[in-house]
């Protein structure tokens, strides 16, 4: 009996040791992350207080002043009265005028490069200054805690990793590629979960769905003594089937996170209020704009999510159109104070892509495009059971077309038929977005009911109804 009890005690001691080590390292470096952590925590927990209001206003005015005085793109707005005087920007505008967005103060400083393909199909590279990186680290720690994850605990991380990763003892992280989540991979992951230590799960929503469907197929029993105390979904829409199944098998509430590589964590679903994303108001100013015009809409109105990053001074993102759509609703927080929450975020609406065996692949498979050229836009379309089209909007054709097709076939299946189509642009949907991935093959979704959960079928029906409406 003593031997059984010694394992969780030892693991708990390691968790505390790792947590203490992180704090000690930060202390030796001037408690830089801790200062940001305390600030984010205060602003988010005391949204309606006079001090929090002043902090948010100060951060916003500071970044606007910095932009007009150090970035040539914003010089013409130096006589601004408020953020309402600034234009809306997006990835294309910034990419085409990058030198004008780059702050003269940070041109010769050591900045962190961030690259992403994102949800709109527009490859994008930007820079983060040191304070932005520290702020992001603090966001990860604090918002992890809001989802019951404590720094130092074991983390199992599901993602489309660009290279093979092994378990990191120092970080206490186990990396799993979503492309390797077959039956063997899931069983291996579940063995990790069942170890006697507190564990957090983080990854694509589709990864959790695949895990739950495997547990369904194998008639697995709910883990009543499971040590998973935190589950965070990202990058894709979290459907009802996955929410309910995760709760059933892991006895833990899964929360969805709204984040992008270029910005950071903008909002996270309240663990006690499904569908309501608490905004990271200490780091971002969020507005909702009309679908077709660059004007803000009233609270409760569906529109484009436009974000101002309060801490990226290297390349200020002012009124940055994320390419996502959603709503802001004013509701009372847990202290009875009215606060805007982000709801109905549709930017990560899952567009299911199936390989030639009919297995679901994550929509991020389009990230393979990054190393094959500089594309204005691209879109990956499944148009048949084994037929796929890669639409590219570019000034220069891909030099390694065969290699690109071969890489996609390695994921889709050797019998996949992949064609490259060069286009002048990707048409907008009725939602105002450009889809990075699309599946026209699943228009006849009832034939694939074994693949799709009930909520996914509803989503597909609504999506294709929208397509039909557009053609009519």
N, C-alpha and C positions, 0 to 999 in steps of 0.2 A: 504493500500500500504506500509505503514511503517513497518507493521508486516512482510510482505513478504521480505522486504529488510533487516530486522534485522537478519534473519536466516543466510544468506551467510556471512554477516558481522561478526556475532558471531563466525561462523565456521572458517572464515579466521583468526580471532583473536586467536582462539584456536590453529590453525596450527602454527602461528608465535610463540605462547607461548611454544608449544612443541619443536619447532626447537631451540628456545632460551634456553630451559631447557637442551636439549642435549648438546649444546655448552657450557653452564655454567658448567654442570657436567664434561665435558671433560677438561674444564679450571681448575677446582678444582683438577683434577687428573694429571695436568701437560701438558695439551693440547696434549696428546699422539696420539689420533686419528687424530687431526687436522694436526699434523706434517706429518703423513703418507698421509693424504688426499692431502695436498699441494704438496708433493713429487710426488705422482701418477699423479696428474693433470699436473704438470710441464713436467714430462717425456713424458706423452701421447700427450700433446698439442704442445710440441717442439721437436718432434722425431728426427729431423735432426740437432738440435743445438749441438755445441761442448760440452756444459755442460751436456745435456741429454745423449749424447753418452758416456761421461766419467762416468756418474752415472751408466748406465747399465753395462758397463765394470767392474766397481768397485764392484757392487753387485754380478755379476757373479763370479769374481775372489775370493771375500770374502767367498761365500758359498762353492766353490770348495776347498779353503784352509782349511776352517772349517771341511769339510767332511774328507779330508785326514789326518787331525791331531787329530780328536776326534771320528771317526767311524772306527772300525776295518775292516769293509768290504772294505773301500776305502784306507786303509793304503798303499797297494801295488802300488797306483797311485800317491804317494807323489812327484814323480819327473815329474809330468805332465807339458806340455808346454801350453796346451789349453784344452778346454772341449772335443776336438776330441780324447783325450787320455783316456776318461772315457767310461765305458761299458754302454749298455742299460739295464735298470732295469724294472721290472714290479711287479704287485701285488704278484704273486707267489714267485718270488725271495725274495722280502722284507718280506713276511709273513713267509717263511721258514727260514729266517736268521735275524729275527727282532732285536735280541739283538746286532747283528753286525752293523745294520743300526742306532740304537739308539745312539745318541751322548753322550759320557761320561760326557760332561759338563752339560747335562740336565737330566741325569738319576735320580737324587734325587730332581729335581725341580718340581714345580706344573705345569703340562702341561694339555692341553685340549684334551680329547680323541675324535676321529672322527671315525665313523664306517659307512660303505656304502656297498651296494651290487653292485652298478654301472651297466654299460651296458655290461660287459663281462661275467657276471655270476660268478665272483670270489669274495666272501665275503672278506672284507678288513678292518682292524682296524689300525689306526696310531695315532700319537700325534702331536699336534701343540703347540709350545712354545708361550709365551705371546705376543711377538712382531708380530708373524705370525697372531694371533687372531686380534690384533689391525690393522694390515695391511688389513686383510679381511674386518673388519668393515669399513675401509676407502674406500675400493674398492666398497662395496655395496652402500655407500653414493655417491661417485663420478660417478660411472657408472649408478646409478639410475638417477642422474641429466642429464646425456647424453641421457637418454630416457624420459626426461621431468618430472621426479619425484623428488619432494623436500622433504627432511626429515621433518616429522611432518604432512604431508598430510595423508588423509585416505588411507589405503592400504587394498585391498581385495585379500586374498592369497589362491589360490587353490592348494591343494597338497594331497597326500595320507598320511594324518596325522596318526601316530601310536596310538594316543589316542584322545579322544574327547576334542576339544578346544572351548572356548567361546570367544566372542568379548573382546578384550583388549582395554580398554579406554586409558590407559597410552601410549601404543604403537600406538594407533589409527589404530588398525588392526582387520579386520574381517576374521576369519579362516573358510574356506569351504573345506570339504573333497570331493575329486573328485568322491568318491563312492556314495556321497549323492546328486550328481547333477542330480536329476530327475526333472520332470516338476515343482514340488513344490519348490524344492531347488533352481532352476534357477530363478523362479519368486520371491523368497525371496531375492536372490542376486540382481536382477534387481531393486527391491525396494530400496536396499541400494545404488545402483549406481545413482538412480534418486534423491537422497537427494541433498540439495543445498550446496555442498562443493566439492572441487577438490578431485578427487579420482584416485588412481593408481591401476591397476590390475596386478597381478603376479601369474603365475602358469603353469602347464603342458599344452603343446600345445593342447593335446586332450581335455582338459577342455574347452578351448576357442572354439574348433570345436563343441563340444556338445552344448554349449550355442548358437552358431550361428545357428545350425540346429534346435534347439528349436524355435528360433526367426523366422526361415524360416517357420516352420510348423504352427506357430500361426499367420503368416502374420503380424508380428510386423512392425511398422513404424520406420524408422531411427530416432535416437535421435538427432535432430538438435541442441538441447540446452543441450546436455549431458555434464556433468562435468568431464568425464573421460579424463584426459590429458596425461596418461602414461599407456602403456600396454606392458608387458614383458613376453615372452614365454620362457620356459626352459624345459630341460630334454628329449624332444622328437622333432622329425622333424616337422617344421612348414610348412604346405602345402599351396599351392596357394589359395585353397578355403577359408581357415581360414583367410589368409592375407586380401583377398578381402572382405570377409564378415564382419570382424572386422572393416575395414575401412568404410564399408557401414553403419553398425549399430551404431558404436561409434564415427565416425568422427575422429578417431585417428589412427596413424600408429603403428602397432604392430612390435616390434623388438625381435629377438631371441637372447638368451644368451647362451654362451658355458661355462659351469662350471661343476665342480665335487666337491663332499664333501671333498675329500682328498687334493685337490689343491686350490679351490676357483674359482673366476671368471677370466677365462683366456682370453676371448674375448667377444665382444658384437657387434651385427650387427649395422652398422652405420645407423642412422635413416633416412639419406638422400641418402643412397646408398644400396639398397636392395641386400642381398646375400653376402655383404662384411663385415666381422667381424674385427673390429679394435682390435688389440691385446693389452692386458694389459701389455705393455712392461716394465712398472715400477716394475712389480712383477714376471714376467715370461720370460724365454727364450725358444722359441718354434722352433723345427726343424721338418722336414718331412723326414721320412726314407723309404727306399725300403720295399716293402711288405714282402719279404722273407729274406733279408740280413740286418744286422745292419750297414747300410751305408746311409748317407744323400743323398737325390736326389735333382736335380735342381729345382729352383722355377718354379711353373706351373705344376709340376709332381705330380700325385696322389700317396699318400703313407700314412704310419702310422704317427700319431701325437705323437711326443715325446717332453716332457716338462721338463724343469728344474725349480724348485721352488726356487726363489731367497731369500725367507724369512723364510722357515721352517728349523730352526736350530736344532730342537729336533730330527727329523727324516728326514735328507736331502733326497729329491727326485731329484736325478741327472739323467738326460736323462731317465725319467720315461715314459714308453710306456703306454699311456692312454687307449689303446684298440680301439681308434677311428681312423678314416681315413679322409683325406682331402688334401687340397693343400694350398700352400703359393703363392700368386701372388704379384708382385711388381707393385704398382699403385701410382699415385700422390694423396696425401691427399688434404684437403681443402686449404692448404697453398702452394700447388704446389711442395711439397717435396716428393720424392719417398720413399715409405714405404711399408713393407710387410703386407698384409692383409690375414687373413685366409678365405678360400672359400671352398665351396662344402664339408662341414663337414657332414659326413655320419654316425657318431657314434650313432646318435639318430634317425636313420631311423625307422619310426614307424612300429612295428610289431603288427598289430591289433589282440587283443584277444577279443572274443565275449563271453558274458555269454550265458546261455541256452535259453534266450529270443531273442538273436541276437543283444544285445546292446553292444556298444564298452566299453571296460575297458582299463584303462591306463596300459602301459607295465610294470610299476613299481609294479604290483601285486606280482611279485616275491620277493619283499622285506619281505613278510611274512616268508621267509625261515630263516631269521637271528636267531630267537630264538629256532630253532629246532636242531641245531648242528653245528659242524665246518666242512664246506664243501669246498673241493678244488674248485669245480665248480658245477653249477647247470643250468638247462635249463627247461623252462616251454613251453610245446608244445600243441597247440590245433590241434587235428588230426581228429575231426569230429564235427558235430553240437553240441553234448553234451559230447564229449569224449576228455579227456585231459591226458597228460603224464608229470610227473615230473621226469626229469632225474637228478640223483645225482651221483657225483663223490666224494666218501668219503671212508675213511678207516674204518668207523664205521657206521653201519646201524642206522637209526633213531629209537629211543626207543618209540616215541609217533607218530607212523605212522597214527593211527586212528584220533588223534587230529589234525595232520597236514592236513589230507585229509578233515576233517570236517571244518577246517578254510577256506580252499579254496572253499569248497562247499557253505559256507555262503556268498561268494562273487559271485561265478559262478551260483549258483542255486542248490536247493535241489536235482534236478534230474540230476545233473552233474555226470559223471562217471570219477573219477580221479584215476589214477594208478601211483604208484611209481616204477621207473625203475633204478636200480643201474648200472652205467656204469664206464668204465675205463677212459673215457675222453670225452670231447665235440669236435667233428670234426670241423676243421677250415672251414670257407667259402672261396670262391674265393677272397673275399676282404681282407682276412687275419684276420678276426675277429671271435670270438665265440659269437653267439647270446645268449642273456639271455632269450628271448622269441621268439617263432616261430609259425606261423600259417600255417600248411600244408593243413588245411581244405579249406582255401580261394584260393586254386589253381584254383578253378572254380569260380573266382570272379564275372563274369558277372551275376550270379544268385543272387548276393548280392548288386546290383547296388544301391538299396535304402539306403544301409548303407554307401557305400563308395563314396567320392567325386571324381571328374574326375581325379585330380592329384594323389589321393591315388590309383585309379585303375591302373594308369600308373606305379606307384611305385611298386605295387604288380606284374604287368606284367613283369617289368624289373627284380624284385627279383626272380620270378619263372622261368624266362628265364635263369637266372644265374644258378639256381638249376639244370635245365634240361641240361645246357651246361656242368656242372660238372659231371653229371652222364654219359653223352655221351663221 
